[in-house]
Amino acid sequence: MIETETARVAAPALPPELQSPRAKLVYLYLTTNGDATVSEMGDSLGMKKLSLYSILKTLKREEMVDCDGDTYALN
């Protein structure tokens, strides 16, 4: 029997102030993918833009993300 080694990658730690499951999802998406537009996040996560704008506004207010034009990235 052939044994294979599986790489174990630790999940990034989420800030404790993130309570919303959707906010956590957006945060993890940006952690994994770097910067992204609302359209890219909406397509990848299956979320409506209106929801994403609300979440990103909260993350920005908490200084977790920054916006350059229409592109968002973690601080």
Secondary structure, 3 states (H helix, E strand, C coil): CCCCCCCCCCCCCCCCCCCCHHHHHHHHHHHHHCCEEHHHHHHHHCCCHHHHHHHHHHHHHCCCEEEECCEEEEC
